[in-house]
Amino acid sequence: MSGIAEVTKGLWKENPTFRLLLGMCPTLATTTACDSAVGMGASAMFVLVASNVAVSALRNVIPDRMRLPCFIVLIATFVTIVDLCLNAFFHDIHKALGIFIPLIVVNCIILGRAEAFASKRGVWDSFLDGVGMGLGFTVGLLCLATIREVLGNGTWFGLPVTPEGYQILVFALPPGAFITLGFLIGAMNHVEERRKANG
């Protein structure tokens, strides 16, 4: 697979949010505002790229029976770096994301890519895979957050975009996350079915 295809597969074909349905906990919980969604996406992308590269570089050194505990330790190291950096430099985003930053350690996208891809491929391919999947996750979060923030709060990245009183409160609440996610997955599946039917 070419480098461009490796990166772009995470945006559509293997999008973690809408096609693989991975990482649903942060997807539903951190998408009430676009800045939180971008912060979560960027954090997960850093951990994904760094852990993919580290796992790929160490894949011949890590004993087979110890690979999952070793992957968890590597991932936890990068999550700690992200957590401390966000707290130091982007405290508002760190505060908004709360417990979901440390929970990146157990995010199935990260561990899944380490086990299924990085442990079997070279460093460069693993880097590209991490970038692609991270971008796909971030774009998915941003799409969901844009709809929820605009409809639920009448803002986009905190800037007012709809008149006062035109907000639909359910989109700012947890049920709005499920409703929006369902419609986006349905739309993506519909587009994919039409694309396959046309050829």
C-alpha positions as a Markdown table, in Angstrom:
| # | Residue | x | y | z |
|---|---|---|---|---|
| 1 | Met | 0.0 | 0.0 | 0.0 |
| 2 | Ser | 1.4 | 3.5 | -0.9 |
| 3 | Gly | 2.1 | 6.1 | 1.7 |
| 4 | Ile | -0.8 | 8.2 | 0.6 |
| 5 | Ala | -3.2 | 5.3 | 0.8 |
| 6 | Glu | -1.9 | 4.3 | 4.2 |
| 7 | Val | -2.7 | 7.8 | 5.5 |
| 8 | Thr | -6.0 | 8.3 | 3.8 |
| 9 | Lys | -7.5 | 4.9 | 4.7 |
| 10 | Gly | -8.2 | 6.2 | 8.2 |
| 11 | Leu | -10.2 | 9.1 | 6.8 |
| 12 | Trp | -12.8 | 6.9 | 5.0 |
| 13 | Lys | -12.2 | 3.2 | 4.3 |
| 14 | Glu | -11.1 | 2.3 | 7.9 |
| 15 | Asn | -12.3 | 5.4 | 9.8 |
| 16 | Pro | -12.1 | 4.4 | 13.5 |
| 17 | Thr | -15.2 | 6.4 | 14.5 |
| 18 | Phe | -17.7 | 5.7 | 11.7 |
| 19 | Arg | -16.4 | 2.5 | 10.0 |
| 20 | Leu | -14.6 | 0.4 | 12.7 |
| 21 | Leu | -16.7 | 1.9 | 15.6 |
| 22 | Leu | -13.7 | 2.0 | 17.9 |
| 23 | Gly | -13.1 | 4.5 | 20.7 |
| 24 | Met | -16.8 | 5.2 | 21.3 |
| 25 | Cys | -16.4 | 6.3 | 24.9 |
| 26 | Pro | -14.3 | 9.4 | 24.1 |
| 27 | Thr | -16.3 | 9.9 | 20.9 |
| 28 | Leu | -19.5 | 10.3 | 22.7 |
| 29 | Ala | -18.2 | 12.1 | 25.8 |
| 30 | Thr | -15.8 | 14.7 | 24.4 |
| 31 | Thr | -17.8 | 16.0 | 21.4 |
| 32 | Thr | -20.0 | 18.6 | 23.1 |
| 33 | Ala | -17.6 | 21.3 | 21.9 |
| 34 | Cys | -15.2 | 21.5 | 18.9 |
| 35 | Asp | -12.2 | 22.6 | 20.9 |
| 36 | Ser | -12.5 | 19.5 | 23.2 |
| 37 | Ala | -12.9 | 17.2 | 20.2 |
| 38 | Val | -9.8 | 18.6 | 18.5 |
| 39 | Gly | -7.9 | 18.4 | 21.8 |
| 40 | Met | -8.9 | 14.7 | 22.3 |
| 41 | Gly | -8.2 | 13.9 | 18.6 |
| 42 | Ala | -4.8 | 15.5 | 18.7 |
| 43 | Ser | -3.9 | 13.8 | 22.0 |
| 44 | Ala | -5.0 | 10.4 | 20.7 |
| 45 | Met | -3.1 | 11.0 | 17.4 |
| 46 | Phe | 0.1 | 11.8 | 19.2 |
| 47 | Val | -0.2 | 8.6 | 21.3 |
| 48 | Leu | -1.1 | 6.5 | 18.3 |
| 49 | Val | 1.8 | 7.7 | 16.2 |
| 50 | Ala | 4.3 | 7.5 | 19.0 |
| 51 | Ser | 3.2 | 4.1 | 20.2 |
| 52 | Asn | 3.0 | 2.7 | 16.6 |
| 53 | Val | 6.6 | 3.8 | 16.0 |
| 54 | Ala | 7.9 | 2.5 | 19.3 |
| 55 | Val | 6.1 | -0.9 | 18.9 |
| 56 | Ser | 7.3 | -1.3 | 15.4 |
| 57 | Ala | 10.9 | -0.4 | 16.4 |
| 58 | Leu | 10.9 | -2.8 | 19.3 |
| 59 | Arg | 8.8 | -5.6 | 17.7 |
| 60 | Asn | 11.9 | -7.9 | 17.3 |
| 61 | Val | 13.1 | -7.3 | 20.9 |
| 62 | Ile | 9.8 | -7.8 | 22.8 |
| 63 | Pro | 9.2 | -11.5 | 23.6 |
| 64 | Asp | 6.0 | -12.7 | 22.1 |
| 65 | Arg | 4.3 | -13.8 | 25.3 |
| 66 | Met | 5.1 | -10.3 | 26.9 |
| 67 | Arg | 4.0 | -8.2 | 23.9 |
| 68 | Leu | 0.6 | -6.9 | 25.3 |
| 69 | Pro | 2.0 | -5.8 | 28.7 |
| 70 | Cys | 4.9 | -4.1 | 26.9 |
| 71 | Phe | 2.5 | -2.4 | 24.5 |
| 72 | Ile | 0.5 | -1.1 | 27.4 |
| 73 | Val | 3.6 | 0.3 | 29.2 |
| 74 | Leu | 4.7 | 2.1 | 26.0 |
| 75 | Ile | 1.2 | 3.5 | 25.4 |
| 76 | Ala | 0.9 | 4.6 | 29.1 |
| 77 | Thr | 4.3 | 6.4 | 28.8 |
| 78 | Phe | 3.1 | 8.5 | 25.8 |
| 79 | Val | -0.3 | 9.1 | 27.5 |
| 80 | Thr | 1.5 | 10.5 | 30.5 |
| 81 | Ile | 3.5 | 12.8 | 28.3 |
| 82 | Val | 0.3 | 14.1 | 26.7 |
| 83 | Asp | -1.4 | 14.5 | 30.0 |
| 84 | Leu | 1.4 | 16.5 | 31.5 |
| 85 | Cys | 1.8 | 18.7 | 28.4 |
| 86 | Leu | -1.9 | 19.4 | 28.2 |
| 87 | Asn | -2.0 | 20.3 | 31.9 |
| 88 | Ala | 1.0 | 22.6 | 31.5 |
| 89 | Phe | 0.3 | 24.3 | 28.2 |
| 90 | Phe | -3.5 | 23.9 | 27.5 |
| 91 | His | -5.0 | 23.7 | 30.9 |
| 92 | Asp | -8.6 | 24.6 | 29.8 |
| 93 | Ile | -8.6 | 21.7 | 27.4 |
| 94 | His | -7.0 | 19.4 | 30.0 |
| 95 | Lys | -9.7 | 20.4 | 32.4 |
| 96 | Ala | -12.5 | 19.9 | 29.9 |
| 97 | Leu | -11.3 | 16.4 | 28.8 |
| 98 | Gly | -10.7 | 15.3 | 32.4 |
| 99 | Ile | -10.5 | 11.6 | 32.9 |
| 100 | Phe | -10.6 | 10.9 | 29.1 |
| 101 | Ile | -7.0 | 11.8 | 28.7 |
| 102 | Pro | -5.7 | 9.0 | 31.0 |
| 103 | Leu | -8.2 | 6.6 | 29.5 |
| 104 | Ile | -6.4 | 6.8 | 26.1 |
| 105 | Val | -4.2 | 4.1 | 27.6 |
| 106 | Val | -7.1 | 1.6 | 27.2 |
| 107 | Asn | -8.5 | 3.1 | 23.9 |
| 108 | Cys | -9.0 | 0.1 | 21.6 |
| 109 | Ile | -7.8 | 2.2 | 18.6 |
| 110 | Ile | -4.4 | 2.6 | 20.1 |
| 111 | Leu | -3.9 | -1.0 | 21.3 |
| 112 | Gly | -5.6 | -2.4 | 18.3 |
| 113 | Arg | -3.2 | -0.7 | 15.9 |
| 114 | Ala | -0.2 | -1.6 | 17.9 |
| 115 | Glu | -1.2 | -5.3 | 17.9 |
| 116 | Ala | -2.7 | -5.6 | 14.4 |
| 117 | Phe | -0.4 | -3.3 | 12.5 |
| 118 | Ala | 2.7 | -1.9 | 14.2 |
| 119 | Ser | 3.9 | -5.2 | 15.6 |
| 120 | Lys | 4.0 | -6.7 | 12.1 |
| 121 | Arg | 5.2 | -3.8 | 10.0 |
| 122 | Gly | 8.1 | -1.4 | 9.6 |
| 123 | Val | 8.6 | 1.9 | 11.4 |
| 124 | Trp | 7.7 | 4.1 | 8.4 |
| 125 | Asp | 4.5 | 2.2 | 7.6 |
| 126 | Ser | 3.5 | 2.2 | 11.3 |
| 127 | Phe | 4.1 | 6.0 | 11.4 |
| 128 | Leu | 1.9 | 6.5 | 8.4 |
| 129 | Asp | -0.8 | 4.2 | 9.8 |
| 130 | Gly | -0.7 | 6.2 | 13.1 |
| 131 | Val | -1.1 | 9.5 | 11.3 |
| 132 | Gly | -4.0 | 8.1 | 9.1 |
| 133 | Met | -5.9 | 6.6 | 11.9 |
| 134 | Gly | -5.3 | 9.6 | 14.2 |
| 135 | Leu | -6.5 | 12.0 | 11.5 |
| 136 | Gly | -9.6 | 9.8 | 10.9 |
| 137 | Phe | -10.4 | 9.8 | 14.6 |
| 138 | Thr | -9.9 | 13.5 | 14.9 |
| 139 | Val | -12.0 | 14.2 | 11.8 |
| 140 | Gly | -14.7 | 11.9 | 13.2 |
| 141 | Leu | -14.7 | 13.7 | 16.5 |
| 142 | Leu | -14.8 | 17.1 | 14.9 |
| 143 | Cys | -17.7 | 16.2 | 12.6 |
| 144 | Leu | -19.7 | 15.0 | 15.6 |
| 145 | Ala | -18.7 | 18.0 | 17.7 |
| 146 | Thr | -19.6 | 20.5 | 15.0 |
| 147 | Ile | -23.1 | 19.2 | 14.7 |
| 148 | Arg | -23.6 | 18.9 | 18.4 |
| 149 | Glu | -22.1 | 22.3 | 19.3 |
| 150 | Val | -23.9 | 24.2 | 16.5 |
| 151 | Leu | -27.3 | 22.6 | 17.1 |
| 152 | Gly | -27.0 | 22.3 | 20.9 |
| 153 | Asn | -25.2 | 25.5 | 21.9 |
| 154 | Gly | -25.6 | 27.7 | 18.8 |
| 155 | Thr | -21.8 | 28.1 | 18.7 |
| 156 | Trp | -18.8 | 26.8 | 16.7 |
| 157 | Phe | -15.5 | 26.8 | 18.5 |
| 158 | Gly | -17.2 | 29.1 | 21.0 |
| 159 | Leu | -18.2 | 31.6 | 18.4 |
| 160 | Pro | -22.0 | 32.3 | 18.1 |
| 161 | Val | -23.4 | 31.0 | 14.8 |
| 162 | Thr | -27.2 | 30.8 | 15.4 |
| 163 | Pro | -29.6 | 33.4 | 17.0 |
| 164 | Glu | -30.4 | 33.0 | 20.7 |
| 165 | Gly | -33.3 | 30.6 | 21.3 |
| 166 | Tyr | -32.7 | 28.4 | 18.2 |
| 167 | Gln | -30.7 | 25.7 | 20.0 |
| 168 | Ile | -31.9 | 22.1 | 20.3 |
| 169 | Leu | -30.9 | 21.2 | 23.9 |
| 170 | Val | -30.9 | 17.4 | 23.2 |
| 171 | Phe | -27.8 | 17.7 | 21.1 |
| 172 | Ala | -25.8 | 19.2 | 24.0 |
| 173 | Leu | -26.8 | 16.2 | 26.1 |
| 174 | Pro | -25.6 | 12.5 | 26.0 |
| 175 | Pro | -28.6 | 11.4 | 23.9 |
| 176 | Gly | -27.7 | 13.9 | 21.3 |
| 177 | Ala | -24.3 | 12.2 | 20.9 |
| 178 | Phe | -26.0 | 8.8 | 20.2 |
| 179 | Ile | -28.5 | 10.4 | 17.8 |
| 180 | Thr | -25.8 | 12.4 | 15.9 |
| 181 | Leu | -23.4 | 9.4 | 15.7 |
| 182 | Gly | -26.2 | 7.1 | 14.4 |
| 183 | Phe | -27.1 | 9.6 | 11.6 |
| 184 | Leu | -23.4 | 10.1 | 10.6 |
| 185 | Ile | -22.8 | 6.3 | 10.5 |
| 186 | Gly | -25.9 | 5.8 | 8.5 |
| 187 | Ala | -25.0 | 8.6 | 6.1 |
| 188 | Met | -21.5 | 7.1 | 5.6 |
| 189 | Asn | -22.8 | 3.6 | 5.0 |
| 190 | His | -25.3 | 5.0 | 2.5 |
| 191 | Val | -22.6 | 6.8 | 0.6 |
| 192 | Glu | -20.4 | 3.7 | 0.7 |
| 193 | Glu | -23.3 | 1.5 | -0.6 |
| 194 | Arg | -24.0 | 4.0 | -3.4 |
| 195 | Arg | -20.3 | 4.0 | -4.4 |
| 196 | Lys | -20.1 | 0.2 | -4.5 |
| 197 | Ala | -23.4 | 0.0 | -6.5 |
| 198 | Asn | -22.0 | 2.5 | -9.1 |
| 199 | Gly | -18.9 | 0.8 | -9.5 |
